[in-house]
């Protein structure tokens, strides 16, 4: 069972993220009840957390209309996908940039990690239509943007919608088969455990696609870029270029890239093949070098997220001995992670049930 999980893990890892410092996914708070706005008389210059879709009131989005908005201006729009389904999160980050560049911002409250692909793509298409018709956005200048699992939604939905000319993705990638010309802009955080996966996407995967591609390196972790960094996204959408791109390209050498990717593969095999003493020594080595070697910090994040994914799967399958080993590694690698504590509690409960009454 663990072998099957290891084979599928790489695809799962890039779909997880958190708004906090934990590497593993956290549960987003419940969204407030949808607000009914008579005749869509939306306020400008204010993040509106919940708006129900015209076609389906069960689907909602967050909305920011710039202060210069009018329904006759046909402004450009960016549709955001957060992995938690928190549409307000990117809008709160970037609403000042929306005023600066006069953009409509829309954040899906529906699309989130764990949803079937067809549902997330349907949500993306509904928001495209909502922007075009209800908000009078310029249909030729509606773009998708996402982080982590939301980045996959943005890439896949953009590749399948010929009206989407630009996609911005942050912290994760996915193999796509675009059926039209597109421009892609990626953001790779130096402290992001998916950093090398994004660089590999840039160097290998997009080469034969009908796309124009840029990848910006920045100093963050697995998160939406700061507003200062994301300013480049608006310039990219307006001009098709990245200013001073030579200074913003990735800095990792091919040898370093290969070494880190190989180490990730080694760790996936080590979950089955290595004992806890080996893991304690390896994690201690990474902790000792992470201040001077950023690769060590990324690899610790990778181990944490891998343990979250594998350990959770083993708990579901009731493979409790394997789960105990993986969660023990998790605790060593990421001792402050609350998700690990919660999973340990579940493990203890299941072991108690398995033992039965005394």
N, C-alpha and C positions, 0 to 999 in steps of 0.2 A: 504493500500500500504506500509506504513512504517513497518508493521508487517512482510511482506514478505521480505523486505530489511534487517530487523534485523536478520531474520533466516539465510539469505545467507551471512551476513556480515563477519562472522568469516573466511570463506574461502577467501573473498576478501581482508581482511586486510593484510594477509601475502604475498600478491602479490605486495605490494607497497613498494617503497623505494626511496631514493634520495642520490646523491653523496654529497649534501650539508647538512646543519643542519636542514632543514625543514623535518617534518615527512612525508609530502605528496609527491606524485610523481611529478617530474619536467620533462619538455620536453627536450630531448637530442638534441644537435645541429645536423644539417644535416651532413651526412657523405660526405667526398670528393668523387669525381668521382673515380671509380676503376682504378688502375694503371695496365698497361699491361707490364709484364716482359718477355722479349724474352726467350723462352725455360726454363722458371722458374728459371732463374739465380738469386735467391733471395739472398740478402745480409744477412750475419750473424751479430749477435750482434746489431741489429737495429729493433725497432718496426716498422713494415710495416702496415700502418693503414687500407688499403683496398686491398684485393685480391679477384678477382671474382672466383667463383667455376667453375670447368671445366664443370660440368653437367648443370649448370644454372648460366649464367653471371648476372642474377638479384639478386642472393644471394651472399653476400660477407662476408669475415672474416678478422680480423686483425691477424698478424703473427709475432712471434718472434722465430728465430732460434738461439740457443745458439752459442757462439763463437767456441765451439768444434764440431759443427754440420758437418756431412757428410752424403750423401745419402746411404752410405754403413754401417753406424754405427747402424742403426735401433734403434734410441733413443726412450725412453718413451715420451709420450705427454699428456698434460692436455688441454682439451677443455672447455672454460669458457662461461658462459651465464650471461650477465648483464641484469638487468630488463629494461634498456633503449635501449638495442641493441647497446651499445657502447663497441665494442670488444677491443678497445685500453685501456680501463680503467684498467682492471685487469692485462693486460700485462705490462703497465707502473708501476704498483705496484710491480710486481713479477719477472721482467726480470733479476734482479741480482741473484735471487735464481735460475732461470733457468740456468744461467751460472755456478753457484756453483754446481748444481746437474746434469747438462747436460740434460735438458728437452726441448722439443719443446712446445711452448705455442701458442694456437689458441684461438681467441676470436670471437664469433659470432656477426656480425653486423646485422643479420637478425632476430633472435629470440628476442622478447621483450614482455613486459606486454601487455595484450589485444588481443594477437593473439590466434586463435583457437588451441586447444591442438594438433590436427593432424598436423598442420603446424609447430609448434615448435619441435615436435618429428621428423618430416621429416628433418628439418634443422639440428637437432642433428645427425641424422643418416648420412646425407650428409657429415657433417664435420668429422665424424668417418671414412668414406670411403676416404675422402680427405687426412686425416692424414696417413692412412694406405698405400694408393697407391701413391699419388702425392708427399708426404713428406717422404715416406719410414720409417714411425714410426713403432716400434715394435707393431704388432696388439694385442698382449697379454697384453700390458702395456699402453693402451690408456684409460684415465680416464676423467670423467665429473666433472665439478665444477660450482656452481652457487650461486648467492646471491639473496635473496628475491624472486621475481617471477622467477628469473633465477635458484634459488635453486630447485624450483618445477620442472622446465624443466629438470635439471640434475637428480633428483631423479626418475621422471617418465620415462625419456628416458633411464636411466641406468637400471631400473627394467625391461624394455621391450627388452633390447638388451643383449643377452647372452654373447657377447664378452666383455662387460664392467664389470670388476671385482671390480672396486673401484669408489665410488662417494663421493665428498666432497660438503657439503651444508652449507650455511651461512645465518643466519637471518630469515629462514623460513623452514617449513616442509610441507609435503603432505602425505596423506595415499598412500602407494604403495603395490603392490602385486608382488614381484619379482618371476620370474620363474627360478631363478638360484642362486647359492651361490654368495654373494656379501659382500664387506666390506664397511662400511659407516663411515665417519668422519664428525661430525658437529661442528660448531663454534657458541657459544651463547654469545653475548655481554651482560654484566651486565646492560648496559643502553638501551638495545634494548627492545622495547615494546612487541616483540615476545618471549622474553627470557623464560617466563614460558611455552609457547606453545612448545618450543624446549625441555625443560626439561621433559614435559609430554610425548613427543614423545620418549625420551630416556628411561623413566621409565615404559611406558605402551605399546606403539604402536609397537615397534620393537621386543618385547619379543618373539613372535611366528613366526617371519619371518626368512627365511634362510639367516641371515646376521650376520656379526660380526660388532659391533657398538661401537664407541667412541664419546663422546661429550666433547669438550674443552670449558671451561669458560674463557672469557677474558674481559678486562675492557672497551671495546668499545661500540658503539651504533649500530644503524641499518645500517651496512655498511660492505664492504669486510674487513676482518681483516688486520691489519698492516702486513708488510713483516716480521717483527720480530716474530709475532705470527704465521703467515702462514708457517714459516719454518717447523713447526710440520707436515704440510700436506705433504711436500716432504719426510720427514723421514717416515711418515706413508705409503706413496706409495712405498718406497724402502724396508721397513722392515715388514710392516703389523702391526706395533705397534706404540704407542705414548710414547715417553720417559718421565719418571717421571709422569705417568698418574695420580697417586694418588694425586699429587699436582695440577693437572689441571682440575679435575672433578668439577662438579657444587657444590656450597656451600649452596644453599637454602635448608631449611628443608622442609619436606613434609607439615607441618602445614602452613608454610609461602607460599608454592606453592599453596596449596588449597585456602588460604585466598585471594591471588591475582587473581587467576582464578575466584573465586566467585565474587570478586569485578568487574571484567570485565563483567560478566554476569549481575550484578546489573546495571552497566552503560548502557548496551544495552537496558534493560527494562526502565531505567530512561529517555531515550530520548523521550519516549512516555508518561511516567507517571508523571515525575517531572517537576515543573515549573522553570523559569529562576532564581528565588531567590534561589532555592535549588542548582542549578548548580553553581551559583556564590559562595555560601558558600563552596561547595565541592571542587571546583577548588582552592579557596583561601586556604583551608586546605592542599591540595596537594602541592601548592607552598610554604607554610610555612614549610613543613616537607621534601621537596625534597633534601635538602642539607645533612640531617642526615639519610634519609630513601630512599634508591635507588628505592624501590618499587613505591614511589610517583612519581618519575621522569618517570618511565616506564608507569605508569597509565596515566600521562599527555600526553605522546606520543600516548597511545592507544586512548584516547579521541579525540585527534587531528585527527588521521587517521580515526577513526570511523566517525567523523563529515565530513571529506573530502568525504568518501565513501557514507554515507547516504545523505548528503546535495547535492552531485552531482546527485544522483539518483532522489531525489525529484525535482531538477531543470529540469531534463530531462522529468519527468512526469508532470511538471507544477503544482505540489502541493506546491504552493508558500508560503502558511502560514506555513506549516511544514518546508519547506526549510529555511524560515526566522528564525524560532526558532533554527534549527540545526546550521545554519551559525552564529547566535549570540553566541551560546555556543562555536563554533569553535573559534571565535574572542576572547572570554574570555580566553579560554584554551591556545591559541597559537597566541598572538596578532601580532607577527612579520611575520606570515606566509603569503607569497605573494599569494599563491593559494587561501587562504580565501578571500583576497581582490578582486581577479579576480572573484570569485564566487559571492561575494556581488554585484559587478558591473553587472553581468548577472542577478541577482535577481532584481536589480533596473530597468534594461531595460525591463524585462518581466512584472514587475508590472506596468510600464508605459504603455506598450502595452495593458495590460489587462484593464487599466482604460480608454484607448482611448483618442481621442482629446477632449480638453476642449472648 
